[in-house]
Amino acid sequence: MDRTDVTFLSQGIRCAAWLYRPVSPGPHPCIILAHGLGATRDMKLAEYATYFVEAGLAALVFDYRHFGASDGEPCRLLDIRLQLADWVAAIAYVRTLDGIDLERIALWGTSFSGGHTIVTAARDQRIAAVAVQVPFTDGTTNIASEGFFGTLQLLRASIHDKLRQLLNKSPYYIKVAGAPGSLAALRTPGALEGFQKFASQQHWDDTITARILLPIGFYRPIRSAPNVRCPLLVCICDQDQITSPQAALKTAKAAPHAEVLHYPGDHFDMYFDPIFEQAVTAQRDFFVRYLLPDKVRD
């Protein structure tokens, strides 16, 4: 396969990406991948892209603005609206590339980006297929799990950062993952250890702007599921403590053409064997089935 460093503009901001192309002649279907909350593309996404490209699919793996190798100030600003715009820009960029089949563009998301891909596919009916794993689909479940005092703590941090923004002051940052009871976006049992296990310590700053904590609670990709008209694969870890497996299952049931696969384990178990190998193989086969139907028949 061939991997090149590329960039595209999202509302005038440069987003960095890797473009993978198979060695076989095109035009190729293309899968677009981006990471979950606070994560960057160098956290195992190359492993997923490699599986897909070896099956004859092209892939674009990108960093959201404000994260990783992409531009944007302040750093590590997490904004749902802006990230959704980055998905739209990534799709538009892929549709300008030679050797790409414009009608066979698919999306892949994990955790927070799983919700983004569902919303994006509902808005863009040309998307050919979507695969998500341990997807964030309903922020109200996160509010419920925090309880009153936990929600109050996160709300205060979010408002504090938002006020600093309005006063043109530097952002108030919190940890992406922390121990239960700490001030962090992810603080369920095992979240800190799981995030540290798969994060690239060389490149990763483990903080995000706190203003995202309030919008997360009201972000509900599940409401977009009925409008996802393409095939949708939902991979769920049944003991997931970060993104509700029950909400993910309800999301799949609301989508017209969804398939569901269940795996034992918690959220971050999805990124490591034996679940990683099982899930990524199923995702590859799903994409091949809908994007390369001639190969399936052969």
N, C-alpha and C positions, 0 to 999 in steps of 0.2 A: 504494500500500500504506500501511498504518498501522503505526507503530512506537511502542510505549509502554514506559516503564521500569516494571518490576514487580519484586516480591521474593517469595520463598517461603522457608519454614523447612525446614532439614535438621537433624534432631536438635536443634532449638531454636536453631540458628545461621542468621542471615539470609543468604540467597544473592541476589545481584543478577542481574537478567536483562533482556533485551530481548524483548518479545513482538511479533511481526510478524503482521499479518492481511491477507489479500487484500481487495480492494475488492468482490469478488463475494460474493453471499450464501452463507452457510454452511448446514450445518456443514462445516468444513474438516478435512481431514487435517492433522496437525501433525508437523513434524520438530524434534527436540531436538538441539541442537549444543553441544559444549563443546570446549575446546582441549587441546593436548598438554602435555608436561612443562614446568612453569614458565611457561606462556603464559597470556594473558588474552584475553577475548572481543574486545577492540579491535584485536587483531592479525589483521585480514583476515576475521574470521568474518562480519562484516556483508555482505561481498561474496558469500559463499556463500549466506547467508540470502536475499539479494536475488534471486539466481537462482531459488531455490525458490519464493519468494513470488510472483514474477511469473508462475510457472506455475500459480498457484491454490492453493498450499499455505501453511498457517500455519507459523510457526517460533518456537521459543523458544531463545535463545542465552544461556547463563549462565556466570558465573564460579564456580569452586569456592570453598567456604569457605577462608579464609586468603589468597585471591588477588583481585587486581583490586578491584572495588567491593564485594565481599562482606565480611562480618564474619568474625571468628575470630582468636584470638590463640594462639600467636605468628603474625606475618605470614609468609607464604610457607612454611608448613608443608605439606609434600607427604606425604600418607598415603594409600596405596592403598585401605584399608578405608573411610576417610572419603569419598574421592572417589566410590567406588562407592555409598555411601549418598546422596551428593548426586545421583547419577543417578536413584536410586529416588525421591528427594524431588521432583526435577524432573518425572518422569513422573506422580507422584501429583498434583502441582499442575496439570499440564496437564489431567488427567482431571477436575478440578473446574471447568474453564472453560466458559462458555456459548459456543456456536458452534463447538465442536471435536468432531469425530467420535471418540468414545472408542475405537473399534475400528480406527482407522487412525492410530495413533501410531507414528512411525518414529524411528530414531536415526542420527546422523551423527557419526563420530569421525575424528580425525586423529592419527597418531603414537601417543603414549601413550593418548590417549582412544579410539583405535581399538580397543585391547585392552579398555578399560572397556566399550565398547558391545557387544562380543562376549560378555563375561561377563554383562552386564546382560540382553541378549536371551535368553541361555541360561536365565536365572533367571525371566524374565517372558515366558511364552509368548503373551501378548496383543500383544506388539510385532509390528507389521505388516511392517516391512522395516528393514534396516540397510545403510548404506553407510560404508565405511572407506577411508581413503587412507594410504599408507605406514604401516600399522599396526604397533604394538609387540605382538607375539604370543608371544614366548618369551625370557624374561630369560636363560636359559642361553646363548643365542647371544652376548649382551653379555659375559658372563663369559669365554667362550672367546676373544672378540676382544681382550680386555684383556691376556691373558697373566698369568703368575704375579705379576710385580712390579707391574703396573698394577692388578690386582685387590687386591693387598695394600695399595697406597696408598689405594684407595677404601674398603676395609674398615676401615682405621684411622680414616679421617675419619668414617665412619658410626658406628663404635663410640664415638668421642670425643663426637659429638653426642648419642648415646643416653645416655651416662653423664652428660652435662650435664643432660639432661632428668630423669634419675632423682635428681639432686642439686638439682633446682629452680633451675638456672642458666639464663641466656639461651642461645638456640640457637647452635650453630656453623654458620655459613652457608658455602656454596661457590657458585661461579659455575654458572649453568645451562649455559653453553657456554664453551669455552676452546680454546686451541691444543693440538695433540697433546702429551701429556706433562704438561700443567698439571692442577691439581686442579679438575676441573669434571665435571658429570654427562655432558655431551656434549663429546667431545674428539677426534672423528675429524677427518681433514683436511677443511677447509671448513665445519665445524660452526659455528665462531664467526662467520665471515663470513655464513653463511646465516641464522643466528638474528638477527644485527644488521640484516640487510637487511629482514626483515619485521616486526621488533619495533617497537612504538611507544615511541620513546625518551622521550616526555613522561610516560608512565604506567608504564613497565615498570621494575621493580627486578630486575636480572638475577642474583638469588641465590635459592637454596632451602636448606632445612635439610638438612644432610648425612646425617641418619639414614635417608633414603630409599634410599641407595646399596646397602645390603645387601638390603632387601626387593625391589628391582628385579630382582636376579639370580635370585630365586625366583618371580617373578610370571610365570605361564604361561597367558595367555588361550587359547592353542591347545587346552588341555585342555577348554575349554568349547564349542569349535566343533561337536562332534557333537550338542549339545543346542540349537543355534540352528536352530529349525524354520522360521523365516520366510526369505524371500529375502534373500540377503546379497551385496552388491557389494564386491569387494576391488580397489582401485586400487593398483598396485605400480610403484615406480620401480626399474628393473632394476639400477641402479648405486648403490642406497641403501647408505650406509655406517653409518647410525645404527640403523635398524630392518631386520632381516634380510629381504630379499626372498624368500629360500628358505623361511624360517619362515612368512612370510605366505602363500606358495603352498601350503605343507603345511596351513596352517589352513583355507584355502579348500577344499582337497580333502577335509578332514575334515568340513566342514559339508554337510548334506544338499542345500541349495538355493543354492549359491554360484556367482557369476559372477566372472570375473577379467579385468581389463584391465591391460595392461602399457604402460609409458611409459619412454622413455630418460631417463637423468639420475639425479642424486643426490637425497637426501631433500628438501632445501629447494627444489629445482626444481619440486616439485609446486605451490608457492604462486605461481608466476609464469608468465606466458605464455612459450612457447606451450602448455606442459603444463597450466597452470591452466585455460585456456579449454576445452581438450579434456576434461579430467577433470570439471570442474564441469558441463559440458553433459551428459556421460554420466551423472553422478550425478542431475542433474535429470530426465533421461529415464527413468532407473531408478525414481525415486520416482513419477513420473507414471504409469508403466506399472502399478505395483502399488498405488498409493494413489488414482489417478484413472482407473480403467479405462474409464469412460464417455467421458472426454476422448480417450483413445487411439483408441477406436472411431469417434469423430466425425472 
